[in-house]
């Protein structure tokens, strides 16, 4: 038992040391000297401009492209969610789940509690075709 614990500790130590070594080799995405100078500027707008100047142009372009891609994915995800909910309504699945919940109990809060899990499951199954 003690040997298993020792091996486990050794594996954790090796993994942590490897992660630290990989992090140490990666250069920062900005010029540290320029960023430090930007931190000393009192005007927020000027400090922001100074910091952005410390980031290389190619790195800034990659960041902008990444952000734009995320915005597009957010819009597509919202549209996909609307389409999934419209399909659940259009094909009558939502009404069937509601009717089943109404048959289970007469109390509205319990009907809602009985309706939500099946609706969530159906929506999740239909949405998982989109989720990366």
N, CA, C and O atoms as a MOPAC input file, in Angstrom:
PM7 MOZYME 1SCF
protein

 N      0.81300 1    -1.18800 1     0.00000 1
 C      0.00000 1     0.00000 1     0.00000 1
 C      0.85900 1     1.25400 1     0.00000 1
 O      0.56800 1     2.21100 1    -0.71700 1
 N      1.92000 1     1.25000 1     0.80500 1
 C      2.78800 1     2.41300 1     0.87500 1
 C      3.52300 1     2.62200 1    -0.44700 1
 O      3.79500 1     3.75600 1    -0.84000 1
 N      3.84300 1     1.52000 1    -1.13100 1
 C      4.54500 1     1.66200 1    -2.41000 1
 C      3.62200 1     2.30000 1    -3.45500 1
 O      4.08800 1     3.06500 1    -4.30000 1
 N      2.32700 1     1.99600 1    -3.40800 1
 C      1.38200 1     2.62200 1    -4.33100 1
 C      1.27900 1     4.11900 1    -4.06500 1
 O      1.22700 1     4.92100 1    -4.99800 1
 N      1.25100 1     4.48800 1    -2.79600 1
 C      1.20400 1     5.90300 1    -2.45100 1
 C      2.47200 1     6.61200 1    -2.90600 1
 O      2.41500 1     7.73700 1    -3.40100 1
 N      3.59900 1     5.96200 1    -2.74000 1
 C      4.87000 1     6.56300 1    -3.15500 1
 C      4.90800 1     6.73500 1    -4.67000 1
 O      5.36200 1     7.76500 1    -5.16700 1
 N      4.43600 1     5.73400 1    -5.40200 1
 C      4.40700 1     5.82700 1    -6.86800 1
 C      3.44500 1     6.93300 1    -7.29900 1
 O      3.74300 1     7.69400 1    -8.21900 1
 N      2.29500 1     7.02000 1    -6.63600 1
 C      1.33700 1     8.07900 1    -6.95900 1
 C      1.91800 1     9.45600 1    -6.72200 1
 O      1.75700 1    10.35300 1    -7.54900 1
 N      2.59400 1     9.63000 1    -5.59500 1
 C      3.23500 1    10.92100 1    -5.30600 1
 C      4.31100 1    11.24300 1    -6.31200 1
 O      4.45500 1    12.39400 1    -6.72600 1
 N      5.07600 1    10.22800 1    -6.71400 1
 C      6.12500 1    10.43300 1    -7.70600 1
 C      5.53500 1    10.86400 1    -9.04500 1
 O      6.05700 1    11.77300 1    -9.69100 1
 N      4.45300 1    10.21600 1    -9.46100 1
 C      3.80300 1    10.58300 1   -10.72100 1
 C      3.26000 1    12.00400 1   -10.67700 1
 O      3.38100 1    12.74300 1   -11.65400 1
 N      2.66100 1    12.39600 1    -9.55000 1
 C      2.14700 1    13.76200 1    -9.41300 1
 C      3.29300 1    14.76100 1    -9.46200 1
 O      3.17900 1    15.80500 1   -10.10400 1
 N      4.41000 1    14.44800 1    -8.78100 1
 C      5.55600 1    15.35500 1    -8.78900 1
 C      6.13100 1    15.50800 1   -10.18900 1
 O      6.48600 1    16.61600 1   -10.59200 1
 N      6.22900 1    14.40900 1   -10.93900 1
 C      6.75300 1    14.47200 1   -12.31200 1
 C      5.82100 1    15.28500 1   -13.19500 1
 O      6.27800 1    16.08000 1   -14.01700 1
 N      4.50300 1    15.08900 1   -13.03100 1
 C      3.54300 1    15.83400 1   -13.84000 1
 C      3.62400 1    17.32500 1   -13.53900 1
 O      3.60300 1    18.14300 1   -14.45900 1
 N      3.71500 1    17.68200 1   -12.27800 1
 C      3.81100 1    19.09700 1   -11.90800 1
 C      5.12400 1    19.71300 1   -12.37700 1
 O      5.15000 1    20.86500 1   -12.80900 1
 N      6.20400 1    18.96100 1   -12.29600 1
 C      7.48700 1    19.48000 1   -12.76200 1
 C      7.46500 1    19.68200 1   -14.27100 1
 O      8.00400 1    20.66700 1   -14.77400 1
 N      6.84800 1    18.76000 1   -14.99100 1
 C      6.74500 1    18.90700 1   -16.44900 1
 C      5.89500 1    20.09200 1   -16.83600 1
 O      6.21400 1    20.79600 1   -17.79500 1
 N      4.81500 1    20.32800 1   -16.10600 1
 C      3.95200 1    21.47500 1   -16.39500 1
 C      4.69600 1    22.77200 1   -16.12600 1
 O      4.55800 1    23.73000 1   -16.88700 1
 N      5.47700 1    22.82100 1   -15.06200 1
 C      6.25000 1    24.02000 1   -14.74600 1
 C      7.33600 1    24.27600 1   -15.77400 1
 O      7.59500 1    25.42600 1   -16.12800 1
 N      7.97500 1    23.21600 1   -16.25600 1
 C      9.02200 1    23.37600 1   -17.26100 1
 C      8.43800 1    23.86200 1   -18.57900 1
 O      9.04700 1    24.69000 1   -19.25800 1
 N      7.27300 1    23.36000 1   -18.94700 1
 C      6.64500 1    23.79600 1   -20.19900 1
 C      6.23400 1    25.26400 1   -20.10200 1
 O      6.34800 1    26.01000 1   -21.07400 1
 N      5.76400 1    25.66900 1   -18.94500 1
 C      5.35300 1    27.04900 1   -18.76200 1
 C      6.55300 1    27.99400 1   -18.77700 1
 O      6.44600 1    29.12200 1   -19.25600 1
 N      7.69100 1    27.54100 1   -18.25700 1
 C      8.87300 1    28.39400 1   -18.18300 1
 C      9.44100 1    28.69100 1   -19.57000 1
 O     10.04400 1    29.74500 1   -19.77200 1
 N      9.26000 1    27.77900 1   -20.52800 1
 C      9.82000 1    27.96400 1   -21.86300 1
 C      8.98700 1    28.89400 1   -22.73400 1
 O      9.49500 1    29.41500 1   -23.72700 1
 N      7.74200 1    29.11400 1   -22.39400 1
 C      6.85000 1    29.93600 1   -23.20700 1
 C      7.12300 1    31.41300 1   -22.95000 1
 O      7.04500 1    31.86500 1   -21.80800 1
 N      7.44300 1    32.17500 1   -24.00200 1
 C      7.67800 1    33.60600 1   -23.79700 1
 C      6.35700 1    34.32300 1   -23.54600 1
 O      5.31000 1    33.87700 1   -24.01500 1
 N      6.39900 1    35.43200 1   -22.80700 1
 C      5.15200 1    36.16400 1   -22.56200 1
 C      4.62700 1    36.76100 1   -23.86500 1
 O      5.41500 1    37.03700 1   -24.77000 1
 N      3.30300 1    36.96800 1   -23.98100 1
 C      2.71900 1    37.48500 1   -25.22000 1
 C      2.87100 1    38.99800 1   -25.36900 1
 O      2.21600 1    39.60000 1   -26.21900 1
 N      3.72200 1    39.61700 1   -24.56000 1
 C      3.90700 1    41.06900 1   -24.61200 1
 C      5.33900 1    41.37600 1   -24.20100 1
 O      6.04000 1    40.51300 1   -23.67400 1
 N      5.76500 1    42.59400 1   -24.44100 1
 C      7.08100 1    43.05100 1   -24.01700 1
 C      6.97200 1    43.47200 1   -22.55500 1
 O      6.30900 1    44.46600 1   -22.25800 1
 N      7.60400 1    42.74600 1   -21.63400 1
 C      7.44400 1    43.05600 1   -20.20900 1
 C      7.87700 1    44.47500 1   -19.83300 1
 O      7.26600 1    45.08800 1   -18.95700 1
 N      8.90100 1    44.99800 1   -20.46800 1
 C      9.35200 1    46.35200 1   -20.15000 1
 C      8.30700 1    47.39400 1   -20.52400 1
 O      8.01200 1    48.29600 1   -19.73900 1
 N      7.74700 1    47.26700 1   -21.72900 1
 C      6.71000 1    48.20800 1   -22.16500 1
 C      5.44500 1    48.06900 1   -21.31900 1
 O      4.78100 1    49.06100 1   -21.01800 1
 N      5.11400 1    46.83100 1   -20.93800 1
 C      3.92600 1    46.61900 1   -20.11800 1
 C      4.11300 1    47.23200 1   -18.72900 1
 O      3.17200 1    47.79500 1   -18.16900 1
 N      5.31700 1    47.12700 1   -18.17500 1
 C      5.58200 1    47.73400 1   -16.86700 1
 C      5.48200 1    49.24900 1   -16.94500 1
 O      4.96100 1    49.89000 1   -16.03300 1
 N      5.98400 1    49.82300 1   -18.04400 1
 C      5.87000 1    51.27200 1   -18.22300 1
 C      4.40600 1    51.68100 1   -18.36100 1
 O      4.00300 1    52.72500 1   -17.84800 1
 N      3.61000 1    50.86400 1   -19.05200 1
 C      2.18100 1    51.16200 1   -19.22000 1
 C      1.45900 1    51.11400 1   -17.87900 1
 O      0.50400 1    51.85900 1   -17.65900 1
 N      1.91500 1    50.23300 1   -16.97600 1
 C      1.26900 1    50.11100 1   -15.66800 1
 C      1.47300 1    51.35400 1   -14.81100 1
 O      0.67800 1    51.62200 1   -13.91000 1
 N      2.52200 1    52.10700 1   -15.08000 1
 C      2.80300 1    53.31300 1   -14.28400 1
 C      2.03900 1    54.53900 1   -14.77600 1
 O      2.03400 1    55.56800 1   -14.10000 1
 N      1.39500 1    54.45100 1   -15.93900 1
 C      0.64500 1    55.58100 1   -16.48600 1
 C     -0.67900 1    55.70800 1   -15.74100 1
 O     -1.38000 1    54.71700 1   -15.53500 1
 N     -1.01800 1    56.93100 1   -15.33800 1
 C     -2.23100 1    57.16300 1   -14.53700 1
 C     -3.49900 1    57.24500 1   -15.38100 1
 O     -4.56200 1    56.81600 1   -14.93200 1
 N     -3.40900 1    57.78800 1   -16.59500 1
 C     -4.58100 1    57.93100 1   -17.46400 1
 C     -4.95900 1    56.56000 1   -18.02800 1
 O     -4.13400 1    55.93400 1   -18.69300 1
 N     -6.19300 1    56.07000 1   -17.78100 1
 C     -6.57400 1    54.72400 1   -18.23300 1
 C     -6.48500 1    54.54100 1   -19.75000 1
 O     -6.02200 1    53.50100 1   -20.21700 1
 N     -6.92100 1    55.53400 1   -20.51900 1
 C     -6.89200 1    55.40800 1   -21.97800 1
 C     -5.44900 1    55.34100 1   -22.48200 1
 O     -5.12700 1    54.52600 1   -23.34700 1
 N     -4.58900 1    56.19500 1   -21.94100 1
 C     -3.18000 1    56.18500 1   -22.35000 1
 C     -2.49400 1    54.89700 1   -21.91200 1
 O     -1.66800 1    54.35300 1   -22.64500 1
 N     -2.82800 1    54.40900 1   -20.72700 1
 C     -2.23900 1    53.15600 1   -20.24400 1
 C     -2.65900 1    51.99100 1   -21.13200 1
 O     -1.85500 1    51.10500 1   -21.42400 1
 N     -3.91100 1    51.99400 1   -21.55900 1
 C     -4.39600 1    50.92500 1   -22.44000 1
 C     -3.67000 1    50.95800 1   -23.77700 1
 O     -3.24300 1    49.92000 1   -24.28300 1
 N     -3.53200 1    52.14900 1   -24.34900 1
 C     -2.80200 1    52.27100 1   -25.62200 1
 C     -1.35700 1    51.81700 1   -25.46500 1
 O     -0.82500 1    51.12100 1   -26.32900 1
 N     -0.72200 1    52.21000 1   -24.36400 1
 C      0.67200 1    51.82500 1   -24.13800 1
 C      0.80400 1    50.31500 1   -23.97800 1
 O      1.74700 1    49.71400 1   -24.49300 1
 N     -0.13500 1    49.70100 1   -23.26700 1
 C     -0.06600 1    48.24300 1   -23.11700 1
 C     -0.27600 1    47.55300 1   -24.46000 1
 O      0.44100 1    46.61100 1   -24.79800 1
 N     -1.26100 1    48.02400 1   -25.22500 1
 C     -1.51900 1    47.40200 1   -26.52800 1
 C     -0.31800 1    47.53800 1   -27.45600 1
 O     -0.08700 1    46.67100 1   -28.29800 1
 N      0.44500 1    48.61100 1   -27.31200 1
 C      1.65800 1    48.75800 1   -28.11500 1
 C      2.72700 1    47.76600 1   -27.69400 1
 O      3.63600 1    47.47800 1   -28.47200 1
 N      2.64000 1    47.23100 1   -26.46700 1
 C      3.63300 1    46.24500 1   -26.02200 1
 C      3.33800 1    44.85600 1   -26.57600 1
 O      4.19300 1    43.97200 1   -26.52400 1
 N      2.13200 1    44.66000 1   -27.10700 1
 C      1.75600 1    43.37200 1   -27.69400 1
 C      2.08800 1    43.40500 1   -29.18000 1
 O      1.69700 1    44.34600 1   -29.87000 1
 N      2.80800 1    42.38800 1   -29.69800 1
 C      3.14700 1    42.37700 1   -31.12800 1
 C      1.89000 1    42.35300 1   -32.01100 1
 O      0.85000 1    41.81800 1   -31.62500 1
 N      2.01700 1    42.94800 1   -33.20600 1
 C      0.86600 1    43.04000 1   -34.12000 1
 C      0.30800 1    41.67700 1   -34.49500 1
 O     -0.91000 1    41.50500 1   -34.54200 1
 N      1.17500 1    40.70200 1   -34.76300 1
 C      0.66700 1    39.38400 1   -35.16100 1
 C     -0.14000 1    38.75400 1   -34.02300 1
 O     -1.13500 1    38.07000 1   -34.26100 1
 N      0.29400 1    38.99000 1   -32.79900 1
 C     -0.43700 1    38.45500 1   -31.65500 1
 C     -1.79400 1    39.15200 1   -31.50800 1
 O     -2.79300 1    38.50600 1   -31.19000 1
 N     -1.82900 1    40.46100 1   -31.73700 1
 C     -3.08800 1    41.20200 1   -31.66300 1
 C     -4.06100 1    40.73500 1   -32.73900 1
 O     -5.25600 1    40.59600 1   -32.48000 1
 N     -3.55100 1    40.49300 1   -33.94700 1
 C     -4.42000 1    40.01900 1   -35.04000 1
 C     -4.99700 1    38.64400 1   -34.71400 1
 O     -6.17000 1    38.38200 1   -34.98200 1
 N     -4.17800 1    37.76700 1   -34.13800 1
 C     -4.68100 1    36.44200 1   -33.74500 1
 C     -5.77500 1    36.57600 1   -32.69700 1
 O     -6.78200 1    35.87000 1   -32.75300 1
 N     -5.58200 1    37.48100 1   -31.74200 1
 C     -6.56100 1    37.68900 1   -30.69300 1
 C     -7.87200 1    38.22600 1   -31.26300 1
 O     -8.95400 1    37.78900 1   -30.87000 1
 N     -7.76900 1    39.17300 1   -32.18900 1
 C     -8.97600 1    39.72300 1   -32.81100 1
 C     -9.72400 1    38.65000 1   -33.59700 1
 O    -10.95000 1    38.56500 1   -33.53100 1
 N     -8.97600 1    37.82900 1   -34.34300 1
 C     -9.61500 1    36.76200 1   -35.12300 1
 C    -10.29000 1    35.75100 1   -34.19800 1
 O    -11.38800 1    35.27400 1   -34.48600 1
 N     -9.63200 1    35.42800 1   -33.08900 1
 C    -10.20800 1    34.48700 1   -32.13100 1
 C    -11.49300 1    35.05100 1   -31.53200 1
 O    -12.49400 1    34.34300 1   -31.42300 1
 N    -11.46200 1    36.32700 1   -31.14400 1
 C    -12.64400 1    36.95200 1   -30.55700 1
 C    -13.78300 1    37.00800 1   -31.56400 1
 O    -14.93200 1    36.73600 1   -31.21700 1
 N    -13.47100 1    37.35900 1   -32.80800 1
 C    -14.50100 1    37.41100 1   -33.85200 1
 C    -15.11400 1    36.03300 1   -34.06300 1
 O    -16.33000 1    35.90400 1   -34.20800 1
 N    -14.27600 1    35.01200 1   -34.08000 1
 C    -14.78500 1    33.64700 1   -34.22200 1
 C    -15.70300 1    33.26900 1   -33.08000 1
 O    -16.71800 1    32.60500 1   -33.29000 1
 N    -15.35500 1    33.68600 1   -31.87000 1
 C    -16.21700 1    33.39000 1   -30.72200 1
 C    -17.55000 1    34.11400 1   -30.82700 1
 O    -18.58800 1    33.55300 1   -30.47700 1
 N    -17.53300 1    35.35900 1   -31.30600 1
 C    -18.79400 1    36.09200 1   -31.46600 1
 C    -19.68800 1    35.39700 1   -32.48400 1
 O    -20.89600 1    35.27800 1   -32.28000 1
 N    -19.09700 1    34.94400 1   -33.56800 1
 C    -19.87100 1    34.24300 1   -34.59800 1
 C    -20.46300 1    32.96300 1   -34.02100 1
 O    -21.63300 1    32.65600 1   -34.25100 1
 N    -19.65800 1    32.21900 1   -33.27300 1
 C    -20.15900 1    30.98300 1   -32.67100 1
 C    -21.27700 1    31.26300 1   -31.66700 1
 O    -22.22300 1    30.48200 1   -31.56700 1
 N    -21.18000 1    32.35900 1   -30.93000 1
 C    -22.25100 1    32.71500 1   -29.99400 1
 C    -23.55600 1    32.98500 1   -30.73600 1
 O    -24.61800 1    32.55100 1   -30.29100 1
 N    -23.49200 1    33.68900 1   -31.84900 1
 C    -24.69400 1    33.98900 1   -32.63100 1
 C    -25.26600 1    32.70500 1   -33.22600 1
 O    -26.47700 1    32.48500 1   -33.18000 1
 N    -24.41000 1    31.86500 1   -33.77700 1
 C    -24.87600 1    30.60500 1   -34.36400 1
 C    -25.47500 1    29.71600 1   -33.27700 1
 O    -26.48400 1    29.05000 1   -33.51100 1
 N    -24.86700 1    29.69900 1   -32.09600 1
 C    -25.39300 1    28.90000 1   -30.99000 1
 C    -26.78000 1    29.38900 1   -30.57800 1
 O    -27.67500 1    28.58100 1   -30.32800 1
 N    -26.96000 1    30.70000 1   -30.50800 1
 C    -28.27200 1    31.24300 1   -30.15600 1
 C    -29.30900 1    30.88900 1   -31.21600 1
 O    -30.44000 1    30.53300 1   -30.88300 1
 N    -28.93400 1    30.98400 1   -32.48000 1
 C    -29.86500 1    30.62200 1   -33.55500 1
 C    -30.21100 1    29.13600 1   -33.51000 1
 O    -31.35800 1    28.75100 1   -33.73900 1
 N    -29.21900 1    28.31000 1   -33.21400 1
 C    -29.45300 1    26.87100 1   -33.12700 1
 C    -30.40900 1    26.56800 1   -31.96100 1
 O    -31.28500 1    25.71100 1   -32.08600 1
 N    -30.24400 1    27.25900 1   -30.84400 1
 C    -31.13300 1    27.06600 1   -29.70300 1
 C    -32.56800 1    27.43000 1   -30.06800 1
 O    -33.50000 1    26.70500 1   -29.72000 1
 N    -32.74700 1    28.53900 1   -30.76300 1
 C    -34.08700 1    28.94500 1   -31.20200 1
 C    -34.66700 1    27.88600 1   -32.14700 1
 O    -35.84900 1    27.55500 1   -32.05300 1
 N    -33.84800 1    27.35800 1   -33.04700 1
 C    -34.32200 1    26.33000 1   -33.98100 1
 C    -34.72700 1    25.05500 1   -33.24600 1
 O    -35.73200 1    24.43400 1   -33.59100 1
 N    -33.95500 1    24.66400 1   -32.24000 1
 C    -34.28400 1    23.45600 1   -31.47300 1
 C    -35.60200 1    23.64800 1   -30.72700 1
 O    -36.45900 1    22.76300 1   -30.74100 1
 N    -35.76500 1    24.78400 1   -30.08600 1
 C    -37.00700 1    25.03800 1   -29.35500 1
 C    -38.19800 1    25.12600 1   -30.30400 1
 O    -39.28600 1    24.65400 1   -29.97500 1
 N    -38.00500 1    25.72200 1   -31.47000 1
 C    -39.08000 1    25.79200 1   -32.47000 1
 C    -39.43900 1    24.39000 1   -32.96200 1
 O    -40.61100 1    24.09800 1   -33.20000 1
 N    -38.44500 1    23.53000 1   -33.11300 1
 C    -38.72000 1    22.15900 1   -33.54600 1
 C    -39.51300 1    21.40500 1   -32.47600 1
 O    -40.44200 1    20.66100 1   -32.79100 1
 N    -39.14100 1    21.60300 1   -31.21200 1
 C    -39.88900 1    20.94200 1   -30.13400 1
 C    -41.34600 1    21.41000 1   -30.11200 1
 O    -42.25700 1    20.61800 1   -29.87000 1
 N    -41.55300 1    22.68800 1   -30.36400 1
 C    -42.92800 1    23.20300 1   -30.42500 1
 C    -43.63500 1    22.74500 1   -31.69800 1
 O    -44.78600 1    22.31300 1   -31.65000 1
 N    -42.95100 1    22.83900 1   -32.83000 1
 C    -43.55900 1    22.52700 1   -34.11400 1
 C    -43.95400 1    21.07800 1   -34.27400 1
 O    -44.99000 1    20.78000 1   -34.86900 1
 N    -43.14600 1    20.17200 1   -33.75300 1
 C    -43.45000 1    18.75000 1   -33.87900 1
 C    -44.36700 1    18.25000 1   -32.76500 1
 O    -44.73700 1    17.07600 1   -32.73900 1
 N    -44.73200 1    19.14400 1   -31.84500 1
 C    -45.66600 1    18.77700 1   -30.79000 1
 C    -45.04800 1    18.03300 1   -29.61800 1
 O    -45.77300 1    17.56600 1   -28.73900 1
 N    -43.73000 1    17.91100 1   -29.58600 1
 C    -43.09200 1    17.19400 1   -28.48600 1
 C    -43.29100 1    17.93600 1   -27.16400 1
 O    -43.53400 1    17.32300 1   -26.12500 1
 N    -43.18400 1    19.25000 1   -27.21900 1
 C    -43.36200 1    20.04100 1   -26.00900 1
 C    -44.77900 1    19.89000 1   -25.46000 1
 O    -44.96200 1    19.77900 1   -24.24700 1
 N    -45.78100 1    19.88500 1   -26.33900 1
 C    -47.17500 1    19.73600 1   -25.90000 1
 C    -47.40100 1    18.35300 1   -25.28100 1
 O    -48.12900 1    18.21900 1   -24.29800 1
 N    -46.77100 1    17.32800 1   -25.86400 1
 C    -46.92200 1    15.98500 1   -25.29700 1
 C    -46.30200 1    15.89800 1   -23.90800 1
 O    -46.86000 1    15.27800 1   -23.00300 1
 N    -45.14200 1    16.52800 1   -23.75200 1
 C    -44.49700 1    16.53000 1   -22.43200 1
 C    -45.34400 1    17.30300 1   -21.42000 1
 O    -45.45900 1    16.89700 1   -20.26400 1
 N    -45.93400 1    18.41600 1   -21.85500 1
 C    -46.80400 1    19.20300 1   -20.98300 1
 C    -48.03400 1    18.39100 1   -20.58100 1
 O    -48.41300 1    18.37100 1   -19.41000 1
 N    -48.65600 1    17.72100 1   -21.55300 1
 C    -49.84300 1    16.91000 1   -21.25500 1
 C    -49.51700 1    15.79000 1   -20.27600 1
 O    -50.30400 1    15.48800 1   -19.37900 1
 N    -48.36900 1    15.18600 1   -20.45200 1
 C    -47.95500 1    14.11900 1   -19.53300 1
 C    -47.75800 1    14.67100 1   -18.13000 1
 O    -48.15200 1    14.03800 1   -17.15100 1
 N    -47.15300 1    15.84000 1   -18.02600 1
 C    -46.95500 1    16.46800 1   -16.71700 1
 C    -48.29400 1    16.81200 1   -16.07900 1
 O    -48.44700 1    16.68700 1   -14.86400 1
 N    -49.27300 1    17.24700 1   -16.88200 1
 C    -50.60100 1    17.57400 1   -16.34200 1
 C    -51.33000 1    16.31900 1   -15.86500 1
 O    -52.10500 1    16.37800 1   -14.91000 1
 N    -51.08400 1    15.17800 1   -16.52700 1
 C    -51.70700 1    13.92800 1   -16.07900 1
 C    -51.10300 1    13.43500 1   -14.76400 1
 O    -51.77700 1    12.77600 1   -13.97300 1
 N    -49.83500 1    13.75500 1   -14.54000 1
 C    -49.17300 1    13.28800 1   -13.32200 1
 C    -49.68900 1    13.98800 1   -12.06900 1
 O    -49.82000 1    13.36700 1   -11.01500 1
 N    -49.98100 1    15.27500 1   -12.18500 1
 C    -50.41400 1    16.03500 1   -11.00900 1
 C    -51.25700 1    17.23100 1   -11.42600 1
 O    -51.16500 1    17.70300 1   -12.56000 1
 N    -52.08800 1    17.72300 1   -10.49100 1
 C    -52.90200 1    18.89800 1   -10.77200 1
 C    -52.21700 1    20.18200 1   -10.32500 1
 O    -52.59400 1    21.26500 1   -10.77200 1
 N    -51.24000 1    20.08400 1    -9.47100 1
 C    -50.57700 1    21.27200 1    -8.93100 1
 C    -49.59100 1    21.84300 1    -9.94900 1
 O    -48.71700 1    21.13200 1   -10.44600 1
 N    -49.73800 1    23.12600 1   -10.25200 1
 C    -48.92600 1    23.78600 1   -11.27800 1
 C    -47.41500 1    23.70900 1   -11.00100 1
 O    -46.65300 1    23.41500 1   -11.92200 1
 N    -46.95900 1    23.96400 1    -9.76700 1
 C    -45.51700 1    23.87700 1    -9.54000 1
 C    -44.96000 1    22.47700 1    -9.80600 1
 O    -43.85000 1    22.32800 1   -10.31800 1
 N    -45.74000 1    21.45500 1    -9.45100 1
 C    -45.29000 1    20.08500 1    -9.70900 1
 C    -45.36000 1    19.75300 1   -11.19800 1
 O    -44.54900 1    18.97700 1   -11.70100 1
 N    -46.32700 1    20.33900 1   -11.90200 1
 C    -46.37900 1    20.14400 1   -13.35100 1
 C    -45.13200 1    20.71700 1   -14.00400 1
 O    -44.53800 1    20.10800 1   -14.89300 1
 N    -44.74900 1    21.90600 1   -13.54000 1
 C    -43.52900 1    22.51700 1   -14.08300 1
 C    -42.32000 1    21.64800 1   -13.77700 1
 O    -41.45600 1    21.45000 1   -14.63100 1
 N    -42.26200 1    21.12900 1   -12.55200 1
 C    -41.14600 1    20.27000 1   -12.16900 1
 C    -41.12900 1    18.97200 1   -12.98300 1
 O    -40.05800 1    18.42800 1   -13.25600 1
 N    -42.29500 1    18.47900 1   -13.36900 1
 C    -42.36300 1    17.26100 1   -14.17700 1
 C    -42.09600 1    17.54000 1   -15.65000 1
 O    -41.66300 1    16.64600 1   -16.37800 1
 N    -42.34700 1    18.76600 1   -16.10000 1
 C    -42.16800 1    19.12800 1   -17.51200 1
 C    -40.70800 1    19.46900 1   -17.83800 1
 O    -40.22100 1    19.15200 1   -18.92300 1
 N    -40.02900 1    20.10200 1   -16.91200 1
 C    -38.68100 1    20.60600 1   -17.20500 1
 C    -37.64600 1    19.51800 1   -17.50100 1
 O    -36.90300 1    19.67000 1   -18.47100 1
 N    -37.55000 1    18.43300 1   -16.73100 1
 C    -36.51800 1    17.43700 1   -17.04900 1
 C    -36.63900 1    16.82200 1   -18.44000 1
 O    -35.62900 1    16.72400 1   -19.13600 1
 N    -37.84300 1    16.39700 1   -18.88600 1
 C    -37.90900 1    15.85200 1   -20.24700 1
 C    -37.59500 1    16.90800 1   -21.31800 1
 O    -36.95000 1    16.61200 1   -22.32400 1
 N    -38.06000 1    18.13900 1   -21.08500 1
 C    -37.75200 1    19.20800 1   -22.03500 1
 C    -36.24500 1    19.43800 1   -22.10500 1
 O    -35.68100 1    19.57700 1   -23.19000 1
 N    -35.60800 1    19.47700 1   -20.95400 1
 C    -34.15600 1    19.67900 1   -20.92500 1
 C    -33.42200 1    18.54800 1   -21.62400 1
 O    -32.47000 1    18.78800 1   -22.36800 1
 N    -33.86200 1    17.30800 1   -21.38600 1
 C    -33.21200 1    16.16500 1   -22.04000 1
 C    -33.36300 1    16.23500 1   -23.55600 1
 O    -32.39400 1    16.04100 1   -24.28800 1
 N    -34.57500 1    16.51200 1   -24.02400 1
 C    -34.79200 1    16.60600 1   -25.48100 1
 C    -33.95600 1    17.72900 1   -26.08800 1
 O    -33.32300 1    17.54700 1   -27.12800 1
 N    -33.95600 1    18.86500 1   -25.45000 1
 C    -33.18800 1    19.99500 1   -25.96800 1
 C    -31.70200 1    19.66900 1   -25.95800 1
 O    -30.98800 1    20.01800 1   -26.89800 1
 N    -31.22500 1    19.00300 1   -24.90500 1
 C    -29.81300 1    18.66500 1   -24.82500 1
 C    -29.42100 1    17.68700 1   -25.93600 1
 O    -28.37500 1    17.84300 1   -26.56500 1
 N    -30.25700 1    16.68800 1   -26.17200 1
 C    -29.95000 1    15.70600 1   -27.22300 1
 C    -29.92300 1    16.39000 1   -28.59600 1
 O    -29.05000 1    16.12200 1   -29.42100 1
 N    -30.89700 1    17.27700 1   -28.82000 1
 C    -30.93200 1    17.96000 1   -30.12600 1
 C    -29.80100 1    18.97200 1   -30.26700 1
 O    -29.31900 1    19.20600 1   -31.37600 1
 N    -29.37300 1    19.57400 1   -29.16500 1
 C    -28.30500 1    20.58100 1   -29.22700 1
 C    -26.92300 1    19.95100 1   -29.27100 1
 O    -25.98000 1    20.58600 1   -29.74200 1
 N    -26.77700 1    18.72700 1   -28.79600 1
 C    -25.42900 1    18.14500 1   -28.73300 1
 C    -24.85500 1    17.90400 1   -30.12600 1
 O    -23.65700 1    17.65600 1   -30.26500 1
 N    -25.68400 1    17.97100 1   -31.14500 1
 C    -25.14700 1    17.88500 1   -32.50600 1
 C    -24.36700 1    19.12800 1   -32.85500 1
 O    -23.51900 1    19.09000 1   -33.74600 1
 N    -24.63300 1    20.24600 1   -32.16900 1
 C    -23.93600 1    21.50700 1   -32.44700 1
 C    -22.76500 1    21.70900 1   -31.50700 1
 O    -21.74200 1    22.24700 1   -31.93000 1
 N    -22.86800 1    21.30600 1   -30.25700 1
 C    -21.83700 1    21.60200 1   -29.27100 1
 C    -20.50400 1    20.99000 1   -29.68100 1
 O    -20.44700 1    19.82200 1   -30.06700 1
 N    -19.41100 1    21.79100 1   -29.59600 1
 C    -18.08200 1    21.23900 1   -29.92900 1
 C    -17.58500 1    20.29600 1   -28.86800 1
 O    -16.48900 1    19.74800 1   -28.99400 1

